[in-house]
Amino acid sequence: MPLPFTDQADHDLTACVDMMRGGSKTFFAASRLLPQRIRDASIALYAFCRVADDMVDLGDSIERSLKVLHHRLDRIYAGQPENTVEDRALAVVVQRHDLPRHLLDALLDGFAWDGHERRYDTMEDLHGYAARVAGSVGAMMCWIMGPQQAVTLARACELGVAMQLTNIARDVGEDARIGRVYLPLQWMREEGMDPDAWLLTPTCTPALQRVVERVLQEADRLYKQSTAGIAHLPRDCRSAIMSANLIYAEIGHQLRRIGMDPVNHRSVVSGKRKLWLLARAWVQSRWVTVKRHQPQPLAGIAYLVEQCQLSAQTLTPDPAMLSKPPRIESMLNMFERLEMQRRQSAGMPVNRYQR
């Protein structure tokens, strides 16, 4: 059943834009390079993911929060979203793009693992966690852009995993101070570290630095591997994904520059450096080529890709959606108009980034 569109749309879209601007600055910067049709959907998706993450992290009961979130997804996929800005906005994206439900369920699984403070013995175990909290988002972005081939979805998932590994390396100190450790426990023990003892008094030691370096090396490998998938994306989407790849990888490079001390210092990419990387991504994305021989996807993401393929096989064009009056288009496109109005009212230059 088609979703109703109401006068509430303006408020929904404004709120989602504000959520994104106040959250991941890297995501916001990269999203500005996306074409309008994709940027709007990505903002709506991000808004729901952020609210869901906060709900699990800050709620009184993880199980209760997850039960509520799964119910909200049930209603979104039934075309009857809850009366919240993020649910209404996501429902439009789900309807318009036939977004596979299992990707959002995987994300909630990852939030549950976070809430239960699960630890990971091996890098392969960590891949499984990163696949849920970040690889699923990479797959959703890829799906929204259009490519539904297994190889492209795999590379998109791997980019998400690489980003999560970078986050883990950067946030070692912050996580430790709240009693969490995401580094592979096996690697810590190989360096003579007792994870529980280290959590009591987290310090930056040569042993810790070697473990963090190994995590960054795995992230770098996946950044490189995922680049091949960018060539399969629509041309007007490539520079945005390349910029996300380069900017997140730069967090790791910056961590090395400041002495590989994630306990006492947070690695930050400056605004000037981000601008340079955005320009580099715009150029570099025009030279990526399709590779004939692609590696097999990580074991941790294989199930996401396989279920996406099953979803793709069941899709049939909906003539009603193809001929839908521009009210759907206007609801999604309103993101861009609201952002332009905000920039104009603030005396800022307006750039549409229509590439």
N, C-alpha and C positions, 0 to 999 in steps of 0.2 A: 504494500500500500504506500503510495507516495507520501512523503512527509509534508505537513502543512508548513507554510512560510508565513510568519507573522511580523508585526512591527517590532518585535523583540530582536530581530536580526541585527540591527545596528548595534545594540548594546552587546550582544553575544560576540560579535566580531571585534569590537573595540576592546573588550575584556580579554579576548584571546591574544590579541596583539600585545597588550600590556603584560600578560603573563610571559610571553616569549621574550620581550625586551628586558624584563626584570630577571630572567633566568640565565640560560647559557648565552654568553656574549659571542662565543665562537659560532654557535648554531645560528644566532641572529645575523652575524656578519656574512656567513656563507649563504644563508637563505636569500639575502638581497640580490644574489646573482641568479637565482632561480626565475624562470618565466612565471608570469602572474598566475597561470592556471595551476602550477605546481606549488608555488609559494603559499598561496592561500590554504591549500589542503594541508601543507606541512605545518602551518601555524596551528590549525585546528587540531591536528594530530598531537603536536607538541603540548598544547594546552591540556588535553585530556591526560596525557602521560605524566605531566608534571603534577596535576592534581591527584592522580592515583598514587604516585610515589609519596607525596606528602601525607596522603590519607593513611597509607600503611605505616609510614615512619612515625607519624605523630599521633595515631589513634590509640585508644586504650587497649584494643584487642586486635591483633593481626588477623585472626580468623574471622572476626566480625567484619573488619574492614574489607577483607577479600571477598566475603560473602556478598557484601553490599556492592562491591565493584563488579563482580560477575553478574549480579542481578541487573546492574545498570547496563552492562554490555548486552544482556539478553534483550532489554527494552530497546537499546539502540539498534540492534540487528532486526528487531521486529518493527522498526519504523515508528516507535513510540518512546522517544527518549525522555529521560527525567527532565524536570524543569530547571536545568542548570545550563549555563552558557556553554561549557565544554562538551556536555552530552549532545546538545542540539547541534553544535558545530560539527562534532565527529559524526553524527548521524548522517549529515549531508555528504561527508566524505565517503562513508561506508556505502551509501546508496549510489553515489555517482561512480565510484571506482570498484565496486564489488570487492572491497577489501576483505581478505580471508580472516575469519574470526580467530583461527588458531594462532596468528601472530600476536594479537592482543592478549590472548590467554597465556602465551609464552612469556610475555612481558610481566603479567601479573604473577606468574610462577617465580620469575626472577626477583620481584619485589618481596614475595613470601620468603625466599631464601635469604634475602637481606634482613628481613624482619626477625628471622630465627637465627641470625648471625652464623650462618653456615660457614664452615671453613673448607679449604680445598687442598688436598694432598699433592696433586700433580698439576702440571700445566694443562693437561687434557681435561681435568676436572674444572679448572678455571675457565677453559674454553666453553664448557657447558653452561656455566653461570653467565659469562659474557654474551653468549649466544642469546640468552633469554632477555637480559636487560638492555642490550645494545644491538646485537645481531638482528633481533626481531624488528627493531626500528629501521635498520638499514634495509631489510627486506620490504617493509611497508613503504618506505620512500621509493625504492626501486619499482614496486608494484604500481604506485601512483603515477610514476613517470611513464610507465607503459611496458617496458620489457618484462616478459614473464618466462623467459628461457631460464632453464636451471643454472646455466653457467653464470649468467648475469646476476641472478638472485644470490648465488653462492658468493660471488665477489662482493656484493653489497653487504651480505651478512659478515663477511670477513673484515670489511672496513669498520663495521660497528664493533666487532670484537677487538680490533686493533685500538680503536678509540678508548674502549673500556680498559684495556691493559694500560694505556697511557694514563688514564685517570687513576688507576690503582697505584702506579708507580709515583705519580705526583702527590697522591694523598696519603702516603704511608703514615706520616706523622699524625695527620688529622684523624685518620681511622684508628690508629693505636690509642689516641687519647680518649676515645669513646669505647675502647675495649675490643676493637675489631681488627682483624688481620686478613688480608686477601691474598697475600703473597703465597706461592706454593709452599706448603709446609715441608715437603720433601727437600726442596732446594734450601730452605733455611737450615734443616737438620744436616744436610751435606756440608754446610758451612760452619757446623758446630754450634748452631743457635738453638736454644730451647724456646719455641714460640710463646709459651705461657710465661716463662720467666722474662722474656724480652718485653712482653706487653706490660708487665708490672713497672718497668722503668725503660721505656723506649728511648734508645739512643742511636745515633748514627755511627756505625762502626764499619771498618773495611769489609767485614763479612756481609753486613746488610747491603752495602753498596754493590757488592758483587751479585747479590740476589736481584736487586732492583735493575741492575744493568742487564741481566738475563731476561727480565720481563720486558724491558725496553727493546732488546734485540728481537724478541718474538713479535712485539708490536711493529717494529720496523719491517720485519719480514712480511707481515700481513698487509702493511700499507703498500709495499711494493707489489705484492700478489694481487691486491684488490684493484690496483690501477688499471690492469688489463680489462676489467669490467666496464670502465668508464667509456671505452670506445663503443660499447653496445648501447649506451644511453642516447636519447634524443640529443641532437647537437646543442640545443639551447639549454640543456641541463648539465652538460659536462663540466663547465667551468665552476659551477657551484660545488659539485661533488669533489672535483680536484682541489678546490680551495679548502674544503673540510679536511681532506686527506693531508694537505701540506701544513695547515695550521695546527691540527692536532699532533702531527708528527713533530712539529717545532716545539711543542711543550716538552717532549722528551729531550730534544737537542738542547733546549734551554736548561733543563735539569742538569745535564752534563756540564754545561758552561758554569753553573753556579757551584760546582764541586760535588755533585751527586749527593746532596744532603736533603732528602725529602722530609726528614723529621723536624728540622728547624727552619726550613725555608720552603716556600711554595713557588713552584715554577710558573711564571706568568709570561705570556707573549705580549709585547707592547703593541699599542695601537698602530704605531708607525711600521712595525715589523709585519703586522697583519695586513696592512695596506699593500706592502711590498709583495707578500705572499698571494694576496688576491690578484694582483697584477700578473704575477708569475703563473698562477693557476689559469688565468684567462688565456695566456699565450700557450702554455703547456698542454692545455686540454685540446687544442687544435691539432696536436701532433700525435695523440694517442692512436694506436692502431689495434685492430682486432688480431688476436693471436690464435693460430690454428690449434695449438696444443695447450690445453688448460689443465692445471693440476686438479686433483680431486678435492672436493670441499672438505673442510675440517669435519672430523667425526661429530663434533659438538653441534654443528649447524645442519648436518645432513637431513635431520627430520623436518626442520623448517622448510628446506628447499623441496623435499619430497611432497610434503602436504600442500605447498603452494602449487606444485605441478598438478596435483589431483584437483585442486580448486580451479586451475586454469582450464582443465579439460571439461569441467561442468558449466563453464560460462557460455551463455548464449546472448547475443545482442538483444537489447530491450528497445523495440521501436518507440515505445512511449518516452523512454529516456532520451533517445536520439532526437526526437522532435519536441522535447520539452520546451515550453516557453522560456524566455531568458530570465525568469525569476530565480531558478537555481543558479544560473551563471552570475546574476547580480548579487546573490547572497555570498557566493565565494569571492567574487571580484571586489566586494565591498572592503575587504582587507586592504587592498591597494589604495582605494580612494581615501579611506580613513587615515592611512599612514601619510599620504600626500598632504591631506588637510592638516595633520599634526605638524608636519615639517614646515608647511607654509605659515601656520600660525606662530611657530617658533622662530620664524625668519631664517629657516635652514634651506639649503638648496634642495630641489626636488629632482631625484633621479629614478627613473622607472626601471632601469636595468633590463630593458627588453632586448635580450640577446638570443 
